């Protein structure tokens, strides 16, 4: 079951009012969107964007009671300005970016986002594009080491990259369990019994690289601020330090230019009750700003 992260805090940050228009640029399973639609009735509209076709189909069903007020687009949010223009959302009262991949991707997609199931090594949000399998089997060893180090902050990046490069000379690595076996061979015994599963950082790095997540985030942030109406609000939920750093620096720079004002100087994080009820929320950080 999908539980929207920091739901109350997001609504407080965006502060949706009747007849205002919002963009949920990562609509996912519409957890936040449905709450916004309740608040911006009777005539407020919502533009929902997601890269995953199955998610868009799911949201269509979930938002059928608000059908006349909802526009859904299956595309990468890095093209936000163009998408907004096409759909007459050039002046939004609020924009939400929830950068976490949804529980659907882990539980149902079958695309290799989780190391708990034996699935094809895809990790793509859409049905096309670069796959984790291509990265693992085709990228030079030094490039593989670089993404494991930078995107996964994996301390054994060199050993894992070397092990993968050695194995793929004789056979392709095509599934999640196969990849886990290679990681297991590369890391010390003590690393396999830590609080964090020893494959977590490698899987994170491959997912970020396959979907060009950090590049897309850098592209979308200035577009979001440009599209916002005066006094419009931007809320961004990040789930790891690389994303949060990009958001923090961008908002700080825009604030120093007098374009926006920060609504929270420190990121808002889930309380213990939310973490207990939704463990996937534990690393979430919310930053929000208002256009001047």
PyMOL commands that set and color helices and strands:
alter all, ss='L'
color gray80, all
select helices_A, chain A and resi 7-14+31-39+53-62+64-69+77-86+103-107+132-138+141-150+157-168+176-186+189-193+200-211+213-227+241-256+272-277+279-281
alter helices_A, ss='H'
color red, helices_A
select strands_A, chain A and resi 22-24+46-50+70-74+92-98+228-238+260-262+285-291
alter strands_A, ss='S'
color yellow, strands_A
deselect
rebuild
show_as cartoon
